[in-house]
């Protein structure tokens, strides 16, 4: 199973994104990929543009937050990936 194959299925409507359980607010914009009523493990896709990412729950959502969606102009995904969500940023001490 490859990302290219899943992307092809999504573009032909042979697969679909389905809601995925998770604590993060990023799951409003990403979903698991389902084909023939079976969820394809280790992959998720943007619900708007269908870009496919390899994903395991242990990976975390940081790479998904960096997604620049071509379908979302003002980009809720872009808004979600700004500083308040990045664990490596902190306020300027000066």
N, C-alpha and C positions, 0 to 999 in steps of 0.2 A: 504494500500500500504506500502510495507516495502523495505528496502535496499536489503535484500536477494532476494526478488522476482524480483526486477529490475536487479540485478546482474545475476540472472538466465536467464532472457529474453535477456540480452546483450550477454551472453555466447552462447545462442542458436540462435542468430541473429534474435530474435523476437522483438527486440528494437534496436535503434541506437542512437549514440550521434550526435547532430546537433549543428551547430554554434549558439552561444548565444551572443546577443548584450551586450556590457559592456565597461566601460572606461579602465578597468585594462588589462594589457598585459597577465594576467593569462588565459584569455579566448582563447588564441591560443592553449592551451593544455587541456582545459576542455570544455564540452558542455552540453547543456540541453539533457535530455533523451526523445526520441520520440518513441511512439508505436502506430501502426495503425493510423498514420498521426496526432496524438495528442501529444502535449508536456505534459509530466508528471511534474506537478508543485512540487516545493520544493525538487527537486533532481537534481544533476549534476553528470557527470562521466568523468574520465580521458579518453581522446581520444585514448591514447596508450594502457593502461592496463585495462581499463574499471572499475576501482575501483569507487564505487558509494559513494557519500557524500550527506547527507541531507543538503539542502541549501536554504536559503531565501535571497533575495537581501539585507535585513537589516542586515544580518550576517557579511557581508564583506568577503574579500578573504583571510584573514590571514591563516585559517586552510588549504585552498587549496594550499597555498605556501609551507606548510610544507610537502606536499605529496612527498614520496620517490617512484618514479615510477620504477617498476621492469623491464619495457620495454625500458627505456631510460638510457643507460649506463652513458653518460656524463651529462645527465639530464638537459635539458633546464628548467624543473620545479625546479630542485635543484638550478640552477643558478639564477632563479628569486626570490628565497626565501632568498637570502643572505642579508647582512646588509643594503645596500642602500635602500631596500624596507621596512625595519622594522622601524616603527615610534618610537620605544622605544630605538633605539640605537643612539648614537651621538659620534662624534670624541673624542678621549682621550684628555682631557684638558692639559695634561702635555707635 
